Amino acid sequence: MLLIWAVLGLGQLGAHAYEGPIHQQLTFIAVRHFNNCVDQDEARFSALQTRYMVKANVEQADGGFWRGLFRWNFYNRDDEKPRSLLWIVETRLHRVFEQLVENLDRSGSLAERYSNLGRVVNHLQDMTSPAHVVPVFMSRWWRLNVGDRFDEFPVDEAELNRQLGLDCIQVKGIIQDTADAGYDDLLRLTAGTTFNAVKENIGGLPFTWEVFWKPDEKPGSFGEYGPAGNNFGRETEFKCTSARRPRCVLLNDDPLYLDFARARHLNAVQTTIAALARVRRPNTSS
């Protein structure tokens, strides 16, 4: 029993993905591009609306001890249903996400509406973190490690702005492509994009990103860290599957890391833009 509570106590530190400053940065980028590309003035987000949204997003990311202890932010790839541990700890995010969407739909005041939107966006952005989608429980209390290193990887804001462009083609494409998507659809689409990225080969090397996050054979179960370990962004060496290359090496801040992180962060901005467009449509619902 003591071991269980030790795991739970440290597990809450890994229950959320990106920290507040990264959520804030991703959200500001999305709002800036959305406002720049929508045609109607009334569709743009005001400074006050944005402030409510970002504040709630950051507060949820940084969360209190008890919230993180009893509510873990992991996706269930099996049936997208809630799961619990010891009947008191929600190990998947689905029940909480559904409640947040309901709260958003019922919001009355401006503060409620955009704060709830920020909380929904927080979960959507977290679905671009591989450990939360595969999922991999990242707390390793016996190694004094309580977080996934990908979640700490810095956002390349200049590159994201370049990829989104100034001509609004990308942004308007996102809005058009997700015109019929509810928030639950966005959650599913974003998680699916991240999981598929983990299954992809790392450019020019004989392995996939599963060397970092290895899914369990049962989609509803937690996976584990692969042979590269929890070392995203760092120099790591591990056994290769190729007979001609017995050892594989990734360097500290390897360009391969940069490309992978940029793609995930771009997807976080894209799903945020889709959520912003969703809340602007009349009679929105999940």
C-alpha positions in Angstrom: 0.0 0.0 0.0 2.9 2.4 0.8 4.3 1.7 -2.7 1.0 2.5 -4.3 0.7 5.8 -2.6 4.3 6.7 -3.5 3.6 6.0 -7.1 0.4 8.0 -7.0 2.0 10.9 -5.2 4.8 11.2 -7.8 2.6 10.1 -10.6 0.6 13.3 -10.4 3.7 15.3 -11.4 3.6 13.5 -14.8 -0.2 13.6 -15.2 -0.1 16.7 -17.4 2.0 17.2 -20.6 3.4 20.7 -21.5 4.0 23.2 -18.7 2.1 26.4 -18.6 4.6 28.6 -20.5 4.5 26.3 -23.5 0.7 26.2 -23.5 0.7 30.0 -23.3 3.1 30.3 -26.2 1.2 27.8 -28.4 -2.1 29.5 -27.7 -0.8 33.0 -28.4 0.6 31.8 -31.7 -2.8 30.3 -32.7 -4.8 33.3 -31.7 -2.5 35.7 -33.6 -2.8 33.7 -36.8 -6.5 33.1 -36.4 -7.1 36.9 -35.9 -5.0 37.7 -38.8 -6.8 35.4 -41.2 -10.5 35.7 -40.4 -12.5 38.2 -42.4 -15.1 39.4 -39.9 -14.0 41.7 -37.1 -16.5 40.1 -34.7 -14.9 36.7 -35.2 -11.5 37.9 -33.9 -10.6 37.3 -30.3 -10.2 40.4 -28.1 -7.3 40.8 -25.7 -9.7 40.2 -22.8 -11.1 37.0 -24.3 -7.6 35.8 -25.1 -6.4 36.6 -21.6 -9.2 34.5 -20.0 -8.4 31.6 -22.4 -4.7 31.6 -21.8 -5.0 32.1 -18.0 -7.3 29.1 -17.6 -5.1 27.0 -20.0 -2.0 27.8 -18.0 -3.7 27.2 -14.6 -4.9 23.8 -15.7 -1.4 22.9 -17.0 0.3 23.9 -13.8 -2.6 22.4 -11.7 -2.8 21.8 -8.0 -1.5 18.7 -6.3 -4.9 17.1 -5.7 -6.1 17.7 -9.3 -3.0 16.1 -10.7 -3.2 13.2 -8.2 -6.7 12.1 -9.1 -6.9 13.2 -12.8 -4.3 12.0 -15.2 -4.2 13.4 -18.7 -3.7 10.3 -20.8 -5.6 9.2 -24.0 -7.3 5.8 -24.2 -6.6 4.5 -27.7 -8.8 1.5 -27.2 -12.3 2.8 -26.9 -11.8 6.4 -25.9 -13.6 5.6 -22.6 -12.6 6.7 -19.1 -10.4 4.4 -17.0 -9.7 4.5 -13.3 -7.3 3.1 -10.7 -8.5 1.9 -7.4 -11.8 3.5 -8.3 -10.6 7.0 -7.3 -7.9 8.0 -9.8 -9.1 8.8 -13.3 -6.2 7.6 -15.4 -7.6 8.8 -18.8 -8.8 12.3 -19.7 -12.1 11.4 -21.5 -14.6 12.0 -18.7 -13.0 15.3 -17.7 -12.8 16.4 -21.3 -16.5 15.7 -21.9 -17.4 17.7 -18.8 -15.3 20.6 -19.9 -17.0 20.6 -23.3 -20.4 20.5 -21.6 -19.3 23.5 -19.4 -18.2 25.4 -22.5 -21.5 24.8 -24.3 -23.4 26.0 -21.2 -21.2 29.0 -20.4 -23.0 32.2 -19.7 -20.6 35.0 -19.0 -17.7 36.0 -21.1 -15.2 34.9 -18.4 -16.8 31.5 -18.1 -16.9 30.9 -21.9 -13.3 31.7 -22.7 -11.9 30.2 -19.5 -13.7 26.9 -20.4 -12.4 27.2 -23.9 -8.9 27.5 -22.5 -9.3 24.3 -20.5 -10.6 22.4 -23.6 -7.7 23.8 -25.7 -5.3 22.6 -22.9 -6.3 19.0 -23.5 -6.2 19.3 -27.3 -2.7 20.7 -27.1 -1.6 17.9 -24.8 -2.6 15.4 -27.4 0.4 16.3 -29.4 2.6 14.9 -26.6 3.5 11.3 -27.5 3.7 10.0 -24.0 0.1 11.1 -23.4 -1.2 9.4 -26.5 0.8 6.2 -26.7 0.4 6.4 -23.7 3.5 5.9 -21.5 3.4 6.6 -17.7 6.4 8.8 -17.4 6.9 8.9 -13.6 9.9 6.8 -12.6 10.2 7.6 -8.9 13.0 5.2 -8.4 15.0 7.2 -10.9 13.8 10.6 -9.5 12.3 11.2 -13.0 8.8 12.6 -13.1 8.2 13.9 -16.6 8.7 13.1 -20.2 11.6 15.0 -21.8 9.7 15.8 -25.0 7.3 18.0 -23.0 10.2 20.2 -22.0 11.5 20.7 -25.6 11.3 24.4 -26.5 8.9 25.7 -29.1 10.5 27.2 -32.2 8.1 30.1 -32.6 9.9 31.6 -35.6 9.6 28.3 -37.5 6.0 27.8 -36.6 5.2 31.3 -37.9 7.1 30.5 -41.1 5.2 27.2 -41.6 1.8 28.8 -41.0 2.7 31.6 -43.4 1.5 35.1 -43.9 -0.9 34.4 -46.8 -3.5 32.7 -44.6 -3.7 29.7 -46.9 -2.7 27.3 -44.1 -5.0 28.8 -41.5 -8.1 29.0 -43.7 -7.4 25.4 -44.8 -7.4 24.3 -41.2 -10.7 26.1 -40.5 -12.3 24.7 -43.7 -11.0 21.1 -43.1 -12.4 21.0 -39.6 -15.7 22.9 -40.3 -17.8 19.9 -39.2 -15.5 18.7 -36.4 -16.6 18.8 -32.8 -14.2 19.1 -29.9 -14.3 15.4 -29.4 -13.4 14.9 -33.1 -10.5 17.3 -32.7 -9.3 15.4 -29.7 -9.4 12.1 -31.6 -7.8 13.6 -34.8 -5.0 15.2 -32.8 -4.2 12.1 -30.8 -4.3 10.0 -34.0 -1.9 12.3 -35.8 0.6 12.0 -32.9 0.3 8.3 -32.6 0.9 7.8 -36.3 3.9 10.1 -36.1 5.4 7.8 -33.4 5.0 4.9 -35.8 6.9 6.6 -38.5 10.5 5.9 -39.4 13.1 8.4 -38.2 14.6 9.8 -41.4 17.5 7.7 -42.7 17.7 5.4 -39.7 16.4 1.8 -39.3 13.9 2.5 -36.5 10.7 4.4 -35.7 10.0 6.9 -32.9 8.8 3.9 -30.9 12.4 3.6 -29.7 11.3 6.4 -27.3 7.6 5.5 -26.7 6.7 1.9 -27.2 2.9 1.2 -27.4 1.5 -1.8 -25.6 0.0 -4.6 -27.7 -3.3 -3.8 -26.1 -4.4 -0.3 -27.1 -6.1 0.3 -23.8 -3.0 -0.4 -21.7 0.0 1.8 -20.9 3.1 1.3 -23.0 6.7 1.8 -22.0 9.8 3.7 -22.9 11.7 2.0 -25.7 15.4 1.3 -25.9 16.3 5.0 -26.3 14.6 5.7 -23.0 13.2 8.9 -21.8 15.9 10.9 -23.6 14.2 12.9 -26.3 16.4 15.9 -27.2 19.5 14.3 -25.5 22.3 12.2 -26.8 21.3 8.5 -26.6 22.7 5.3 -27.9 20.9 2.0 -28.2 20.9 -1.3 -30.1 19.7 -1.1 -33.7 17.7 -3.7 -35.6 20.0 -3.6 -38.6 22.8 -6.1 -38.8 25.0 -3.5 -40.6 24.4 -1.0 -37.9 24.7 -2.7 -34.5 24.4 0.6 -32.5 22.3 3.7 -33.2 23.1 7.1 -31.9 21.1 10.3 -31.7 23.0 13.5 -30.7 22.1 16.2 -28.2 19.7 18.6 -30.0 19.9 16.4 -33.1 18.1 18.0 -36.1 15.9 14.9 -36.1 14.6 15.9 -32.7 14.0 19.4 -33.9 11.9 18.3 -36.9 9.8 15.9 -34.8 9.1 18.5 -32.1 8.3 21.2 -34.6 5.7 19.0 -36.3 4.1 18.2 -33.0 4.0 21.8 -31.9 2.6 22.8 -35.3 -0.2 20.3 -34.8 -0.8 21.8 -31.4 -1.3 25.2 -33.0 -3.4 23.8 -35.8 -5.8 22.0 -33.4 -6.0 25.2 -31.3 -7.0 27.2 -34.4 -9.7 24.6 -35.2 -11.0 25.0 -31.6 -11.1 28.8 -32.0 -13.0 28.5 -35.2 -15.4 26.0 -33.6 -16.3 28.3 -30.7 -17.1 31.1 -33.2 -19.7 29.1 -35.1 -23.3 29.5 -34.0 -24.9 26.6 -32.0 -21.5 25.0 -31.4 -21.5 21.7 -29.5 -19.3 18.7 -29.2 
